[in-house]
């Protein structure tokens, strides 16, 4: 299953083929109902009573980057040394393969289920975390009692992550011919002090004992001018801002806007909106701002997860966090639906060349997803 999923390229916005594949597989494995919603997510249901439990896995991936860095075909799904290789193997088609397998296991175990279970293949997570779940909750009208994310956790149970937001600082200049630069006002030169100030700001951001430190990083610089022989009349710096506990998008924006170097050049600080149609042609605009979230360490779902893990594998799992961002920014960060994660693979390999996930970890995740709903209904 995982090899077949890897063979289907599914870059964000180009997910139709893999969604159709999952639609067929969920149906073949015995789902009571499979639907593709108006945004383009695929939702497979088992059962129709009791608590509503959701397993979520995003189907989209980033691109492969430089092909020369790959030692294998990134879209072949090779099995070597007990691992499946390829783009998305870790992030996060391993979790999807485990979800499909778990659905089949549960269907074979019983026809009368004491829970309502959804397995969701969600889209566009890589470009706008949680947008899929904003749509599902508001438009598809499915509101779970709990959500389990199948993102890679390297064997642990993850209960939270830092939030994040994107910002762009725009600075105006005055163009002139490049042969007489003194007659203009070069916007590129004006952003140089801002870059240094951002690097210094990053060093002073607060840290949380569990979630870690807030960070800010310049990730792109762009400029415009009438020609390549003219002084730039606009320069912009794109920022990735990670928010730790206690930080908010409002305070993070104010920190950047208040920098002396930004104010001195009348810089504008903009939080962009994601406004790209999904593969179904659906536009669902959202600010690129995603809240911090963490499930309380004493929450009963973490106890259930530990019991599940101990029963299956005779080991108590570590409780940790993700360093990257997940759809939990919507399910728990925006809608306060209890959320945690358990999935195959190591997040350090996400977006990297030669991405690979151990088959044994996919099997373990399948067992966890198949058993966990029974733990919930028995306690």
Residue pairs with C-beta under 8 A, 6 or more apart in sequence:
1 25
1 97
1 100
1 101
2 77
2 84
2 89
2 93
2 94
2 96
2 97
2 357
2 359
2 362
3 77
3 78
3 79
3 84
3 86
4 21
4 77
5 18
5 21
5 77
5 88
5 93
5 96
5 97
6 75
6 76
6 77
6 84
6 85
6 86
6 87
6 88
6 89
6 93
7 75
7 76
7 77
7 86
8 17
8 18
8 21
8 75
9 17
9 61
9 75
9 87
10 17
10 18
10 59
10 60
10 61
10 88
11 60
11 61
11 62
11 63
12 60
12 61
12 62
12 123
12 124
12 125
12 126
12 127
13 60
13 124
13 127
13 276
13 277
13 278
13 279
14 60
14 279
15 40
15 59
15 60
15 123
15 124
15 279
16 40
16 279
16 280
18 59
18 121
19 36
19 40
19 41
19 42
19 59
19 121
19 123
19 279
22 42
22 44
22 59
22 96
22 100
22 121
23 34
23 36
23 42
25 100
26 34
26 42
26 44
26 100
26 103
26 119
27 34
27 44
29 100
29 103
29 104
29 107
30 46
30 103
30 104
30 107
30 108
31 44
31 45
31 46
31 103
31 107
31 119
32 45
32 46
32 47
32 48
33 44
33 45
34 42
34 43
34 44
34 45
35 42
35 43
36 42
36 43
36 280
37 43
37 135
37 136
37 139
37 140
38 135
38 139
38 140
38 280
38 282
39 123
39 132
39 135
39 136
39 139
39 140
39 278
39 280
39 282
39 284
40 123
40 124
40 278
40 279
40 280
40 282
41 120
41 121
41 122
41 123
41 132
41 135
41 136
41 140
42 59
42 120
42 121
43 118
43 119
43 120
43 121
43 136
43 140
43 142
44 103
44 118
44 119
44 120
45 116
45 117
45 118
46 103
46 106
46 107
46 113
46 116
46 117
46 118
46 119
47 113
47 114
47 115
47 116
47 117
48 116
49 113
49 114
49 115
49 116
50 113
50 114
50 115
50 116
50 377
51 115
51 116
51 145
51 146
51 376
51 377
52 115
52 116
52 117
52 118
52 142
52 143
52 144
52 145
52 146
53 115
53 116
53 117
53 118
53 144
53 145
53 146
53 148
53 372
53 373
53 376
54 117
54 118
54 119
54 120
54 142
54 144
54 146
54 147
54 148
54 331
55 99
55 102
55 117
55 118
55 119
55 120
55 147
55 148
55 150
55 369
56 120
56 122
56 133
56 147
56 148
56 149
56 150
56 327
56 331
57 92
57 93
57 95
57 96
57 99
57 119
57 120
57 121
57 122
57 149
57 150
57 151
57 343
58 92
58 121
58 122
58 123
58 124
58 125
58 126
58 132
58 327
59 93
59 96
59 121
59 122
59 123
60 123
60 124
60 125
60 126
60 127
61 87
61 88
61 91
61 93
61 126
62 87
62 91
62 126
62 351
63 87
64 70
64 74
64 75
64 87
64 353
65 353
66 353
67 74
69 353
69 354
70 353
70 354
71 353
71 354
72 78
72 80
72 85
72 86
72 354
73 86
74 85
74 86
74 87
74 353
74 355
75 86
75 87
76 85
76 86
77 84
77 85
77 86
77 89
78 84
78 85
78 86
79 85
79 359
82 358
82 359
82 360
83 89
83 356
83 357
83 358
83 359
84 94
84 356
84 357
84 359
84 362
85 354
85 355
85 356
86 355
86 356
87 355
88 355
89 345
89 355
89 356
89 357
90 152
90 344
90 345
90 346
90 347
90 349
90 350
90 355
90 356
90 357
91 151
91 152
91 345
91 347
91 349
91 350
91 351
91 355
92 150
92 151
92 152
92 343
92 345
92 350
94 150
94 152
94 343
94 344
94 345
94 357
94 361
94 362
94 365
95 149
95 150
95 151
95 152
95 343
95 344
95 365
96 121
96 150
97 362
97 366
98 150
98 343
98 344
98 362
98 363
98 365
98 366
98 368
98 369
99 119
99 121
99 150
99 366
99 369
100 119
101 362
101 366
101 369
101 370
102 119
102 365
102 366
102 367
102 368
102 369
102 370
103 117
103 119
105 366
105 367
105 370
106 113
106 117
106 370
106 373
109 370
113 373
114 377
115 373
115 376
115 377
117 373
118 142
118 144
120 132
120 136
122 132
122 133
122 136
122 327
123 132
123 278
123 279
124 131
124 132
124 276
124 278
125 131
125 132
125 326
125 327
127 274
127 276
128 274
128 286
128 288
129 164
129 290
129 325
129 326
129 327
129 329
129 330
130 290
130 326
130 327
130 328
130 329
130 330
130 331
130 333
130 334
131 274
131 284
131 286
131 330
132 327
132 330
133 327
133 330
133 331
133 335
134 284
134 286
134 330
134 334
135 282
135 284
136 142
137 143
137 330
137 335
143 335
143 337
144 331
144 337
145 337
145 338
146 301
146 337
146 338
146 339
146 376
147 327
147 328
147 331
147 332
147 337
147 338
147 339
148 339
148 340
148 341
148 342
148 369
148 372
149 158
149 326
149 327
149 328
149 339
149 340
149 341
149 342
149 343
150 341
150 342
150 343
150 344
150 365
150 369
151 158
151 322
151 326
151 341
151 343
151 347
152 343
152 344
152 345
152 346
152 347
152 349
152 350
152 357
153 320
153 322
153 341
153 342
153 343
153 347
154 345
154 346
154 347
155 317
155 318
155 361
156 317
156 318
156 319
156 320
156 342
157 302
157 305
157 306
157 309
157 317
157 318
157 319
157 320
157 340
157 341
157 342
158 319
158 320
158 321
158 322
158 340
158 341
158 342
159 294
159 295
159 297
159 299
159 302
159 319
159 320
159 321
159 340
159 341
160 210
160 211
160 292
160 293
160 294
160 295
160 321
160 322
160 328
161 211
161 292
161 293
161 294
161 321
161 322
161 323
161 324
161 325
161 326
161 328
161 329
162 211
162 212
162 214
162 242
162 243
162 244
162 292
162 323
162 325
163 242
163 243
163 247
163 249
163 289
163 290
163 291
163 292
163 293
163 325
163 329
163 333
164 240
164 241
164 242
164 243
164 289
164 290
164 325
164 329
165 241
165 243
165 249
165 252
165 253
165 271
165 288
165 289
165 290
166 238
166 239
166 240
166 241
166 271
166 272
166 288
166 289
167 238
167 239
167 241
167 252
167 253
167 256
167 269
167 270
167 271
167 272
168 236
168 237
168 238
168 239
168 269
168 270
168 272
169 191
169 194
169 236
169 237
169 239
169 256
169 262
169 267
169 268
169 269
169 270
170 234
170 235
170 236
170 267
170 268
170 270
171 187
171 190
171 191
171 194
171 234
171 235
171 236
171 265
171 266
171 267
171 268
172 187
172 233
172 234
172 266
173 184
173 185
173 186
173 187
173 188
173 190
173 231
173 232
173 233
173 234
173 235
174 184
174 185
174 231
174 233
175 184
175 225
175 226
175 230
175 231
175 232
175 233
176 183
176 184
176 230
176 231
177 183
177 229
177 230
177 231
178 228
178 229
178 230
178 231
179 229
181 231
184 230
184 231
184 233
185 231
186 231
186 232
187 223
187 231
187 232
187 233
187 234
187 235
188 223
188 232
188 235
190 235
190 265
191 221
191 235
191 236
191 237
191 265
193 261
193 264
194 237
194 259
194 261
194 262
194 265
194 267
195 218
195 221
195 237
196 261
197 259
197 260
197 261
197 262
198 216
198 218
198 237
198 239
198 256
198 259
199 218
201 216
201 255
201 256
201 259
202 215
202 216
202 217
205 213
205 214
205 215
205 216
205 244
205 247
206 213
206 214
206 244
206 246
206 247
207 213
207 214
207 244
208 244
208 245
208 246
210 245
210 294
210 321
211 244
211 245
211 292
211 294
211 321
212 244
212 321
212 323
213 244
214 241
214 242
214 243
214 244
214 247
214 252
215 240
215 241
215 242
216 239
216 240
216 241
216 242
216 252
216 256
217 239
217 240
217 241
218 237
218 238
218 239
219 238
219 239
219 240
220 237
220 238
221 235
221 236
221 237
221 238
222 235
222 236
222 238
223 232
223 234
223 235
223 236
224 232
224 233
224 234
225 231
225 232
225 233
225 234
226 233
239 256
241 252
241 256
243 249
243 252
243 291
243 292
244 292
245 292
245 294
247 292
249 271
249 289
249 291
253 269
253 271
256 262
256 269
257 263
257 267
257 269
261 267
262 269
271 287
271 288
271 289
272 287
272 288
273 285
273 286
273 287
273 288
274 285
274 286
274 287
274 288
275 283
275 285
276 283
277 283
278 284
290 325
290 329
290 330
290 333
291 329
291 333
291 334
292 333
293 328
293 329
293 332
293 333
293 339
294 321
295 301
295 302
295 332
295 338
295 339
295 340
297 319
299 338
300 379
301 338
301 340
302 319
302 340
304 372
304 375
304 376
304 379
305 317
305 340
305 342
305 372
306 316
306 317
306 319
307 375
307 379
308 368
308 371
308 372
308 375
309 315
309 316
309 317
309 342
309 368
310 316
311 371
311 375
312 364
312 367
312 368
312 371
313 364
317 342
322 341
322 347
323 347
324 347
324 350
326 341
328 339
328 341
331 337
331 339
332 338
332 339
342 365
342 368
343 365
344 357
344 358
344 361
344 362
344 364
344 365
345 357
345 358
345 361
349 355
349 356
349 357
